[in-house]
Structures are given as structure tokens and as C-alpha cells.
């Protein structure tokens, strides 16, 4: 009788282990683009370092830059590069600093600065 009971318990355990399914960890169903331009799951987004997070110092010289419509004085070439990295469709290119001082082209207005996210 004990052997029959033991055999029944073993059969139940084997059946249960065969029927059990290992469920994968639940991932977010949303794909997003991270700061590096890579397609990732939404729940993985926070672990990706920002490729545009430059460590700019205040020792660099200011630079004048032009985006085709207005001039902007950046505190350094590093801050301009960081801006360009974050806004590739609205790039600024370095021009001679005298152009910002002597109104060679209009400086970016308050509205343009807001639109370009320069504030």
C-alpha cells in the first residue's frame, strides 16, 4: 500500500513538472528610441546613458554659431556640440565671433530660442 501511495505521489509530481511552463519576465510592449537613437523596450530606457551628456567646463571660450536663419552665442563649443547632438535637425555651425558682435545676421529672437529649445 505504501509503495502504491509513493508511486502515485511520484506520478503526480512528474505530471505537474511536465505541465508547468516557465513564463518569461514581462516586458513592456512599447518600443521607444533612447538618447543614443537605438530602439529599446520602454522598461530598459532608464538604464541607457545619454550620449549627448557632454561634460563641458566653464574654461572654454564662447562661440558664435549660425543655423541658417539666426545667430546664437553659445558659452562654448562643447555646449554647442551638446545642443547639436540633442537636436540634429536644428544644427548650428560655428562662425566667426565678430558676426555675433556686429549683427552680421539677426540674433535668434526669444520666440526662435524657445522653438529651438535654447532656453
N, C-alpha and C positions, 0 to 999 in steps of 0.2 A: 504494500500500500504506500509506504514511504517513497519507494522508487517511482511509482506512478505519479505521485504528487510532485516529486522532484523533476521528473521528465516533463510534466505539464508546465511547471514554472519556467523551465529552460526553453520550452517551445514558445511560450508567451513572450519571453524576453527576446528570443531570436526574431519572432514575428514583429514585435514592436520596433526593434532596431532596423529591420529591413524597411518597414513602412515610414520610419522617421525621415524627414527631409531637413537638410541644413539650409536655413534661409540666409541669403546674403544680407549684409548690412544695408539698410535702407539709404539710398542716395537721393538727393534732391533731383527732381525730374526736370529742373531748369538748367540749361546750358547758358553760360554767360562768358563774356570776354573779360579777362583780367587786365591789369595795368600793363602787362607785357604783350598784349594783343593775342594771347593764347585762349583757346576755347576750353573751359573747365566747368565742372559741376559747381553749382552755386554754393554748396556747403564747403567746397575747397577754396573758395575765393579769399578768405581771410588769411590763409597761410602763405600767400604768394607775396614776396617783397615787391615794392613799387620800383620799377626800372627807371622811373623819372625822378626819383628822390635823390637828387644830387646833393652833396654836402658842400655847399657854397660858403666861402669865407667872406668876411667883410673887408678883406685886404685887396680885393680885385678892384680894378678901375671901372667906372661907369661906361656903358657903350650905347651909342645911338643906333637904332635899328628901324628898318622900313619894311612894311608888309605889302607894298603896292598901293596902299591908299592913305596911310598916315605914318608919321614918325612916332617912335616911343623911346624914351631913355630908360634903359634897364640899369639896375645897380651894378651889374657885372655881366660878363659874357656867360658865366655859369648860370645865372638866373634866366638869361635869355634862352640858353640851351635847355634848361628845365622846362620853361614855358613851351618851347618848340616841340619837345618830347611829348608833352601832355596835349598839345594842340597841333598836330601835324598838318591839318588842313588850313591853319591860320598862321603859318610860319612867318617869322621876322628874320630879316637878313641884316647883318652889321653893315653900317655905312659910316662915313667919317663923322666924328663927333661935332664938327663945326656945323653940320647940316641941322642938328637939333638946336644949336645955339642961335643960328642965323635964319631960322624959319625957311629953310630950303624947300620944305613941303609942310603942309599943315600937321601939327602935332595931333595925336589921337584925342578926340573930344571925349567928354565924360560919357556920352552915350556909346561911343565906339569902344572905350575902355571897358564898359560894363558888358557890351556884346562880346568882346574878345576875352572876357573873364580876366582882365588885368587888375582888378581891384580886390 
